[in-house]
Amino acid sequence: MAGTLDGDLRASAATRPEQTAVVARGKRLTYAELDERVGQLARTLRALGVVRGDRVAVIMRNSADAAVAIYAILRAGAAFVPLNPTAKEEKLGYLLAHCEAVAAICEPEVAERVEAVGERLESFRHVLRAGAPVPADVSDAPFAEVLHVDLASIIYTSGSTGVPKGVVFLHRNMDFVAGSIVEYLGLHGEDRILCVLPLSHTYGLYHLIMAVRVGATLVLEHGMTYPGNIVDALERERITVMPGVPTVWQVLISLDGLAERALPDLRLLTNAGAALSVAQVRAMHRTFSHAVIFSMYGQTECKRVCFLAPDQIETRPDSVGFAIPGTEVWIEAEDGSEAEPGDGGAHHPRRSRHARLLARPRGDEPQAHARPLSRRSGAALGRPVSPRRGGLSVLRRTHRRHHQDAR
């Protein structure tokens, strides 16, 4: 199971069984407990007829149950589709139909709404309520081996440039990206990661995947509604790593007295989603004096693309840095040529394991439309900057076609 997400969980459960894996709303699961609960739910899914390649939606807020659901779906050989539980019924119906979900695991509060939507869908068969008792009479036969080329997830874009697109990720796609980010951030098994970002989006989701990969502890919160809870978690759980977006950091740096809290364990902050201002960066350095800041850039279609090292974040605030390990990035001008330093154009990431876009309902294989990386495709306008000036700068998003390299 090398190169698969469930393989990472099995490895961490075998080598660090008593290590805390997930903390959420007072509930704690060790890696041994997480692995056991994942196996129980996976057997239930199998008993319901979920088979290899099926798509199962996870419609939940950040919780230990959400982590269990994601990995149980993977262990059953299916692909998880994380969806926002606050999505309106019309959008939820569209997404479930588009990915041809056969089932959903959701919070009890939204189960009736999901059932009502599912009744109108041809492929949809089951709604499982998170935390419900697992039947005792399901088969405990071994699961079929999951391969690195198997479908792992379909994740939908926000739709900021049109209708949400379903991005198809194989295990090897997600394994590559998680490994690359772990490498440049230096994450390890003793880290305790605080995540206020939703697991229904890639930025939050990958912190679950990376924590499991290295055997670290992931502390989950439901956003920034109660900032005091976040500060308490930073201290109580001795958090070492925290990802965020500019709005998260703005709330925290605006809190009276936070800069006087020691927080000696907090060593690493990451930012994505939008650029930080120089004023925000300096305020973050004052507030979290022991931590370094990584600025990062990416898109759902290819997850992380670039990162800016901590020693450059104040001097090059308009830069998204350089390509992550294992990735090449260039800027293409309108005529298809590679842009010169200082000129704008469309950015193109290139790596051996890109994801694909889901283009039509499942029928004959292949399940998703894929095309070679085109010199004419692109996702954002950017300006290449020479190494002396600090990497790439993003100007704006465009409606130009995204790359769909599936190699």
Rosetta blueprint (number, residue, H / E / L):
1 M L
2 A L
3 G L
4 T L
5 L H
6 D H
7 G H
8 D H
9 L H
10 R H
11 A H
12 S H
13 A H
14 A H
15 T H
16 R L
17 P L
18 E L
19 Q L
20 T E
21 A E
22 V E
23 V E
24 A E
25 R L
26 G L
27 K E
28 R E
29 L E
30 T E
31 Y H
32 A H
33 E H
34 L H
35 D H
36 E H
37 R H
38 V H
39 G H
40 Q H
41 L H
42 A H
43 R H
44 T H
45 L H
46 R H
47 A H
48 L L
49 G L
50 V L
51 V L
52 R L
53 G L
54 D L
55 R E
56 V E
57 A E
58 V E
59 I E
60 M L
61 R L
62 N L
63 S L
64 A H
65 D H
66 A H
67 A H
68 V H
69 A H
70 I H
71 Y H
72 A H
73 I H
74 L H
75 R H
76 A L
77 G L
78 A L
79 A E
80 F E
81 V E
82 P E
83 L E
84 N L
85 P L
86 T L
87 A L
88 K L
89 E H
90 E H
91 K H
92 L H
93 G H
94 Y H
95 L H
96 L H
97 A H
98 H H
99 C L
100 E L
101 A E
102 V E
103 A E
104 A E
105 I E
106 C E
107 E L
108 P H
109 E H
110 V H
111 A H
112 E H
113 R H
114 V H
115 E H
116 A H
117 V H
118 G H
119 E L
120 R L
121 L L
122 E L
123 S L
124 F L
125 R L
126 H E
127 V E
128 L E
129 R E
130 A L
131 G L
132 A L
133 P L
134 V L
135 P L
136 A L
137 D L
138 V L
139 S L
140 D L
141 A L
142 P L
143 F L
144 A L
145 E L
146 V L
147 L L
148 H L
149 V L
150 D L
151 L E
152 A E
153 S E
154 I E
155 I E
156 Y E
157 T L
158 S L
159 G L
160 S L
161 T L
162 G L
163 V L
164 P L
165 K L
166 G E
167 V E
168 V E
169 F E
170 L E
171 H H
172 R H
173 N H
174 M H
175 D H
176 F H
177 V H
178 A H
179 G H
180 S H
181 I H
182 V H
183 E H
184 Y H
185 L H
186 G L
187 L L
188 H L
189 G L
190 E L
191 D L
192 R E
193 I E
194 L E
195 C E
196 V L
197 L L
198 P L
199 L L
200 S L
201 H L
202 T H
203 Y H
204 G H
205 L H
206 Y H
207 H H
208 L H
209 I H
210 M H
211 A H
212 V H
213 R H
214 V H
215 G L
216 A L
217 T E
218 L E
219 V E
220 L E
221 E L
222 H L
223 G L
224 M L
225 T L
226 Y L
227 P H
228 G H
229 N H
230 I H
231 V H
232 D H
233 A H
234 L H
235 E H
236 R H
237 E L
238 R L
239 I L
240 T L
241 V E
242 M E
243 P E
244 G E
245 V L
246 P H
247 T H
248 V H
249 W H
250 Q H
251 V H
252 L H
253 I H
254 S L
255 L L
256 D L
257 G L
258 L H
259 A H
260 E H
261 R L
262 A L
263 L L
264 P L
265 D L
266 L L
267 R L
268 L E
269 L E
270 T E
271 N E
272 A L
273 G L
274 A L
275 A L
276 L L
277 S L
278 V H
279 A H
280 Q H
281 V H
282 R H
283 A H
284 M H
285 H H
286 R H
287 T H
288 F L
289 S L
290 H L
291 A L
292 V E
293 I E
294 F E
295 S E
296 M E
297 Y E
298 G E
299 Q E
300 T L
301 E L
302 C L
303 K E
304 R E
305 V E
306 C E
307 F E
308 L E
309 A L
310 P H
311 D H
312 Q H
313 I L
314 E L
315 T L
316 R L
317 P L
318 D L
319 S L
320 V L
321 G E
322 F E
323 A E
324 I L
325 P L
326 G L
327 T L
328 E E
329 V E
330 W E
331 I E
332 E E
333 A L
334 E L
335 D L
336 G L
337 S L
338 E E
339 A L
340 E L
341 P L
342 G L
343 D L
344 G L
345 G E
346 A E
347 H E
348 H E
349 P E
350 R E
351 R L
352 S L
353 R L
354 H L
355 A L
356 R E
357 L E
358 L E
359 A L
360 R L
361 P L
362 R L
363 G L
364 D L
365 E L
366 P L
367 Q L
368 A L
369 H E
370 A L
371 R L
372 P L
373 L L
374 S L
375 R L
376 R L
377 S L
378 G L
379 A L
380 A E
381 L E
382 G E
383 R E
384 P E
385 V L
386 S L
387 P L
388 R L
389 R L
390 G L
391 G E
392 L E
393 S E
394 V E
395 L E
396 R E
397 R E
398 T L
399 H L
400 R L
401 R L
402 H L
403 H L
404 Q L
405 D L
406 A L
407 R L
